Amino acid sequence: MDTEHTEELPLPRSRAANERLHALIPGGAHTYAKGDDQYPQDLAPVISHGRGAHVWDVDGNRYVEYGSGLRSVSLGHAHPRVTEAVRRELDRGSNFVRPSVLEAEAAERFLATVPTADMVKFAKNGSDATTAAVRLARAATGRPRVAVCADHPFFSVDDWFIGTTPMSAGVPAAAKELTVAFPYGDLAATEELLTRYRDEVACLILEPASHTAPSPASSSREDPTAGYLAGLRELADRHGCVLVFDEMITGFRWSEAGAQGVYGVVPDLSTFGKALGNGFAVSALAGRRELMELGGLRHSGDRVFLLSTTHGAETHSLAAAMAVLTTYVEEGVTARLHALGERLAAGVREAAAALGVGDHVVVRGRASNLVFATLDENRQPSQPYRTLFLRRLLAGGVLAPSFVVSSALGDADIDHTVDVVAQACAVYRKALDAADPTPWLGGRPVKPVFRRRA
């Protein structure tokens, strides 16, 4: 039987496990966004296992989980169709001295799902795929600079991007100077940037839709994103640079073919990951043949060292990707994600409004990719108020650094989440009335991922 969630949610085993993690692993986790600094003090559960939309911590507490695997587990944990495909390959070997025929099968399945691309190459993580896209763009154009969208939070662990963040220690100044930024949605500012660095910018790289952009209000109302992306396509063509869509988040959650499949704008290169493997390690770089072939053997120009990784084509991960692609198409998963997200967003907004905090607990984003903002009495983003909110969610058995849904959620999970949010909003109201959330924090506030000092 699951341990009952109390107001204090004692986590003795999780606290001990966190100490072990910090003693052995820098940061106590293999992804900064999973660090215990992202959670209220002494309330960072360490996970034992998961199934469907639920996870259990080492203390025996069960949670409804959102944002599973940093948005990667969109079908729910241990999805039977995926795990069965993986099991079949595990008995057949996972890595060979020559390509497996599964590599061709996985590529065919991917390109049938994302028909805007001509070729694809698989890897293990998103950073490698986006860096490969940048390298291809530089090789194709002979230009040094990379233009990144300043309004999107993450592209790669590599120097060309990390050097632009507050965590730039260890990145040479020369590398930082080659990356410039443009604002999302502002074509005039982007054109000014391309004109300022005329013939120097190799590529424009961005998420095709902001992760906080809402879903269109109705099917008859045109989404302005499409017009912006079409304008960006024209700018890239006119200035001779490569247009790269980072579809790590939008891939599959916007449509089976990503955001490019929704908005009808074809990039030169695009990168996929996260949902592609439902938690298994697989990412993809896809794009136009003439660019992708620069990393191949069938041309006479300078060779581009493109995604040559020992484990890039592990058979079980490619089998997982194929199962995910099939499941999305055959079971209409994207539509289900949107339906679940719409139900959750409506419930949370109604609960927040009823408790008088509708202007302070704010749900944002596309229904399939919801995040929440916690605003203080001046309606400014607040880490202390986020801490208060997360404490109450955890106490109610909801593990939610975001409200990003998986298709494994049921109506009962959504209803429970909304009930817990209502309880959290009642406390939030008390803190707003006191103009001070400190009594409800239980320790230091949660911290932003990107910060200069630990």
C-alpha positions in Angstrom: 0.0 0.0 0.0 1.3 3.5 -0.9 2.5 5.7 2.0 -0.1 8.4 2.7 1.0 11.8 1.6 1.0 14.1 4.6 1.5 17.9 4.8 5.2 17.5 5.5 5.7 14.4 3.2 8.6 12.8 5.0 11.2 11.4 2.6 14.0 9.9 4.7 15.1 7.4 2.1 15.0 10.0 -0.7 17.0 12.3 1.4 19.6 9.6 2.0 19.7 8.7 -1.7 20.2 12.4 -2.6 23.2 12.5 -0.4 24.6 9.4 -2.1 23.9 10.9 -5.5 25.7 14.2 -4.7 28.7 12.3 -3.3 29.1 10.4 -6.5 27.6 12.5 -9.3 28.3 16.2 -9.9 25.0 18.0 -9.2 23.4 14.8 -7.9 21.7 14.1 -11.2 22.7 13.5 -14.9 20.5 16.4 -16.0 20.5 19.8 -14.4 16.8 20.1 -14.7 16.4 17.0 -12.6 18.5 18.4 -9.8 17.2 18.6 -6.2 17.8 22.3 -6.3 14.7 22.4 -8.6 12.5 21.2 -5.8 11.7 22.5 -2.3 14.3 21.8 0.4 14.3 18.1 1.5 11.4 17.4 -0.8 13.1 16.0 -3.9 11.8 12.4 -4.4 14.3 9.8 -5.7 12.4 7.5 -8.0 12.2 3.8 -7.6 10.1 2.9 -10.7 7.2 4.1 -12.9 4.3 2.6 -14.8 2.0 4.5 -17.0 1.4 8.0 -15.7 2.6 7.2 -12.1 6.0 6.9 -10.4 6.9 5.7 -7.0 9.8 7.1 -4.9 12.1 5.0 -2.7 10.0 5.9 0.3 6.9 4.2 -1.2 5.0 7.3 -2.2 3.1 7.3 -5.4 2.7 10.4 -7.6 0.9 11.4 -10.7 3.8 12.5 -12.9 3.9 15.3 -15.4 6.8 16.3 -17.8 8.0 12.6 -17.6 11.6 12.3 -18.5 11.8 16.0 -19.4 9.0 15.5 -21.9 10.4 12.3 -23.4 8.0 9.7 -21.9 4.9 10.9 -23.8 3.3 7.4 -23.9 3.8 6.7 -20.2 6.3 4.5 -18.5 6.9 0.9 -19.6 4.5 1.3 -22.5 3.8 -2.3 -23.6 4.1 -1.7 -27.3 7.5 -0.1 -26.8 8.9 -2.5 -24.2 7.9 -5.5 -26.3 9.7 -4.1 -29.4 12.8 -3.5 -27.3 12.7 -7.0 -25.7 12.6 -8.6 -29.2 15.8 -6.8 -30.2 17.7 -7.4 -26.9 17.8 -11.2 -27.6 19.2 -10.4 -31.1 22.2 -8.3 -30.1 22.4 -4.5 -29.8 25.5 -3.3 -31.6 27.6 -4.8 -34.5 30.7 -4.0 -36.5 28.5 -3.2 -39.5 25.1 -1.5 -39.8 22.0 -3.5 -38.8 19.2 -3.8 -41.3 17.1 -2.2 -38.5 18.9 1.1 -39.3 17.3 1.2 -42.8 13.9 0.1 -41.4 14.0 2.8 -38.7 15.0 5.5 -41.2 12.2 4.5 -43.6 9.7 4.6 -40.8 10.9 8.0 -39.6 10.9 9.6 -43.1 7.5 8.2 -43.8 6.3 10.0 -40.6 8.3 13.2 -41.3 8.0 13.4 -45.1 9.5 17.0 -45.3 12.9 15.4 -44.8 14.9 13.4 -47.4 17.5 11.7 -45.1 17.9 11.0 -41.4 20.8 10.1 -39.1 20.2 8.8 -35.6 22.1 9.6 -32.4 21.6 9.3 -28.7 20.8 12.8 -27.5 19.5 16.2 -28.7 22.7 18.1 -28.2 24.6 16.0 -30.7 21.9 16.4 -33.3 21.7 20.2 -33.0 25.5 20.5 -33.1 25.6 18.3 -36.2 23.0 20.6 -37.8 25.2 23.6 -37.0 28.3 21.9 -38.4 26.5 21.0 -41.6 25.3 24.6 -42.0 28.8 26.0 -41.5 30.2 23.5 -44.0 27.5 24.2 -46.6 27.8 28.0 -46.4 31.4 28.5 -45.4 30.2 30.9 -42.8 31.2 31.0 -39.1 28.3 32.5 -37.1 25.3 30.8 -35.7 22.1 32.7 -35.0 20.0 31.2 -32.1 16.6 32.2 -31.0 17.0 34.1 -27.7 13.6 33.2 -26.5 14.1 29.5 -26.4 15.8 28.0 -23.4 18.1 25.3 -24.6 19.7 23.9 -27.8 22.9 22.0 -26.9 25.5 21.3 -24.2 28.2 22.3 -26.7 30.2 25.5 -26.6 28.3 27.3 -29.4 25.2 27.4 -27.2 26.3 27.0 -23.6 28.7 29.9 -24.0 25.6 32.1 -24.4 24.1 31.1 -21.0 25.0 32.1 -17.4 26.7 28.7 -17.1 29.5 29.6 -19.6 32.5 28.7 -17.4 35.0 26.7 -19.5 33.9 28.1 -22.8 36.5 30.2 -24.7 35.5 33.7 -25.5 36.2 33.1 -29.2 33.5 30.4 -29.3 30.9 32.6 -27.6 31.5 35.5 -30.0 30.5 33.3 -33.0 26.9 32.9 -31.7 24.4 35.8 -32.0 20.8 35.9 -31.1 17.4 37.0 -32.6 14.0 37.3 -30.9 11.2 35.0 -31.7 8.4 36.4 -33.8 10.3 39.6 -34.9 11.2 39.3 -38.6 12.5 42.9 -38.8 14.9 42.3 -35.9 16.1 39.1 -37.5 16.6 40.8 -40.9 18.6 43.6 -39.1 20.8 40.9 -37.6 21.4 39.2 -40.9 22.2 42.5 -42.5 24.6 43.5 -39.7 26.5 40.2 -40.1 26.0 40.0 -43.9 27.4 36.8 -45.4 28.6 35.6 -41.9 25.6 33.7 -40.5 25.6 30.1 -41.4 22.2 29.2 -39.9 19.1 30.4 -38.0 18.2 27.8 -35.4 15.1 27.9 -33.3 12.2 25.9 -31.9 9.5 26.3 -34.6 7.0 27.3 -31.8 7.6 28.8 -28.4 7.1 26.2 -25.7 4.7 28.7 -24.0 2.7 29.6 -27.1 -0.9 28.7 -26.7 -2.9 26.5 -28.9 -5.0 28.4 -31.5 -8.4 29.4 -30.0 -10.2 27.5 -32.8 -9.5 25.7 -36.0 -10.8 28.6 -38.0 -8.5 31.1 -36.4 -5.1 31.3 -38.2 -2.1 30.7 -36.0 0.3 33.6 -36.4 3.2 31.2 -36.0 2.7 30.0 -39.6 3.2 33.4 -41.0 6.3 34.1 -38.9 7.9 30.8 -39.9 7.1 31.4 -43.6 8.8 34.9 -43.2 11.8 33.3 -41.6 12.0 30.8 -44.4 12.1 33.7 -46.9 14.7 35.6 -44.9 17.0 32.5 -44.7 16.7 32.0 -48.5 17.3 35.6 -49.3 20.4 35.8 -47.0 21.8 32.4 -48.0 21.7 30.8 -44.6 20.3 27.4 -43.5 17.0 27.2 -41.5 17.1 24.7 -38.7 14.1 23.7 -36.6 14.8 22.2 -33.2 11.8 19.9 -32.9 12.9 18.2 -29.6 9.8 19.5 -27.8 7.4 20.1 -30.7 8.2 16.8 -32.4 5.2 14.5 -32.1 3.5 16.8 -29.5 2.5 19.3 -32.2 1.8 16.5 -34.8 3.4 13.2 -35.8 5.6 15.3 -38.2 6.4 18.0 -35.6 5.5 21.6 -35.8 6.6 21.7 -39.5 3.8 19.3 -40.2 1.3 21.7 -38.5 2.5 25.0 -40.0 3.5 23.8 -43.5 7.0 25.5 -43.5 9.8 23.2 -44.5 13.2 23.8 -42.8 16.5 22.8 -44.4 17.4 20.7 -41.3 15.5 19.6 -38.3 16.3 17.7 -35.1 14.1 15.4 -33.1 14.5 13.5 -29.8 12.6 13.3 -26.4 9.3 11.7 -27.4 10.9 9.8 -30.3 12.1 7.0 -27.9 9.6 7.2 -25.1 12.5 7.3 -22.6 15.0 5.3 -24.6 18.0 7.1 -25.9 17.5 8.1 -29.5 17.5 11.4 -31.4 17.6 12.3 -35.0 18.9 14.9 -37.5 16.8 15.1 -40.7 16.8 17.3 -43.7 17.5 18.0 -47.3 19.5 15.5 -49.2 22.1 17.9 -50.5 22.9 19.1 -47.0 22.8 15.7 -45.3 25.0 14.1 -48.0 27.8 16.4 -46.9 28.2 13.9 -44.0 28.1 11.0 -46.4 30.4 9.4 -49.0 28.6 10.1 -52.3 30.1 13.5 -53.1 33.4 14.9 -54.1 33.7 17.8 -51.7 35.2 18.2 -48.2 33.9 15.6 -45.8 31.9 16.6 -42.8 32.3 14.5 -39.7 28.7 14.0 -38.9 27.3 12.0 -36.0 29.7 9.2 -35.9 28.8 7.6 -32.6 29.4 4.1 -31.2 26.0 3.7 -29.8 24.0 5.9 -32.2 22.3 2.9 -33.8 21.7 0.5 -30.9 19.0 -1.8 -32.2 16.8 -1.7 -29.1 16.6 2.2 -29.2 15.8 2.2 -32.9 13.1 -0.5 -32.2 11.7 1.7 -29.5 11.6 4.7 -32.0 9.8 2.6 -34.6 7.2 1.4 -32.0 6.7 5.0 -30.9 6.2 6.2 -34.5 3.7 3.5 -35.2 1.8 4.1 -31.9 1.5 7.8 -32.5 0.1 7.3 -36.1 -2.2 4.3 -35.4 -3.6 5.4 -32.0 -3.9 9.2 -32.6 -1.6 10.0 -29.6 -1.1 13.6 -30.5 -4.8 14.3 -30.5 -5.1 12.5 -27.1 -2.3 14.7 -25.6 -4.1 17.8 -26.7 -7.4 16.6 -25.3 -5.8 15.7 -21.9 -4.0 19.0 -21.8 -7.2 21.0 -22.5 -9.0 19.2 -19.7 -6.1 19.8 -17.3 -5.7 23.5 -18.2 -9.4 24.2 -17.9 -9.5 22.5 -14.4 -6.4 24.3 -13.1 -7.6 27.7 -14.4 -11.0 27.2 -12.8 -9.5 26.1 -9.5 -7.1 29.1 -9.4 -9.8 31.5 -10.3 -12.1 30.1 -7.6 -9.4 30.6 -4.9 -8.7 34.1 -6.1 -5.2 33.4 -7.6 -6.1 33.2 -11.3 -3.8 36.0 -12.1 -0.9 34.4 -10.1 -1.0 30.7 -10.9 -1.0 30.9 -14.7 -1.1 27.9 -17.2 0.6 28.6 -20.5 1.5 26.7 -23.6 0.0 24.4 -26.2 -2.4 21.9 -24.6 0.0 19.1 -25.4 2.9 21.0 -23.7 1.6 23.0 -20.7 3.8 24.8 -18.3 2.8 27.0 -15.3 4.0 30.3 -14.0 3.9 31.3 -10.4 3.6 35.1 -9.9 4.0 37.2 -6.8 1.7 39.9 -5.4 3.1 42.2 -8.1 2.5 39.6 -10.8 6.2 39.0 -11.4 7.7 35.5 -11.7 8.6 34.2 -8.3 10.8 31.3 -7.3 9.5 31.5 -3.6 5.9 31.2 -4.8 6.9 28.3 -7.1 8.4 26.6 -4.1 5.2 27.0 -2.1 3.2 25.7 -5.0 5.5 22.7 -5.6 5.4 21.8 -1.9 1.6 21.5 -1.9 1.6 19.5 -5.1 4.1 17.0 -3.7 2.1 16.7 -0.5 -0.9 15.8 -2.6 0.9 13.2 -4.7 1.5 15.2 -7.8 5.1 15.4 -9.2 4.8 18.3 -11.6 7.7 20.6 -12.6 5.4 21.4 -15.5 1.9 20.3 -16.6 3.2 18.5 -19.7 0.9 15.5 -20.1 1.5 11.9 -21.2 -1.1 9.8 -23.0 -1.1 7.4 -20.1 -3.0 9.9 -17.9 -6.6 9.1 -17.2 -9.5 11.3 -16.2 -9.1 10.3 -12.6 -5.5 11.5 -12.7 -6.5 14.8 -14.1 -9.3 15.2 -11.5 -7.0 14.4 -8.7 -4.4 16.9 -10.0 -7.0 19.6 -10.1 -8.1 18.9 -6.6 -4.5 19.1 -5.4 -4.0 22.3 -7.3 -7.1 23.8 -5.5 -5.5 22.9 -2.2 -2.2 24.5 -3.3 -4.1 27.6 -4.4 -5.7 28.0 -1.0 -2.3 28.3 0.6 -1.1 30.5 -2.3 -3.9 32.9 -1.5 -2.8 33.1 2.2 0.7 33.9 1.1 -0.5 36.6 -1.2 -2.6 38.1 1.5 0.4 38.2 3.8 2.6 39.5 0.9 5.2 37.0 2.1 5.4 33.3 1.1 8.3 32.6 3.5 6.3 30.8 6.2 5.1 28.2 3.7 8.5 27.5 2.0 10.0 25.0 4.5 13.6 26.2 3.5 15.4 27.7 0.6 13.5 28.5 -2.6 13.9 26.4 -5.7 16.5 27.8 -8.0 16.7 28.5 -11.8 18.6 25.9 -13.8 20.8 28.4 -15.6 22.6 30.5 -13.0 26.3 31.5 -12.7 26.8 30.4 -9.1 25.8 27.1 -7.5 
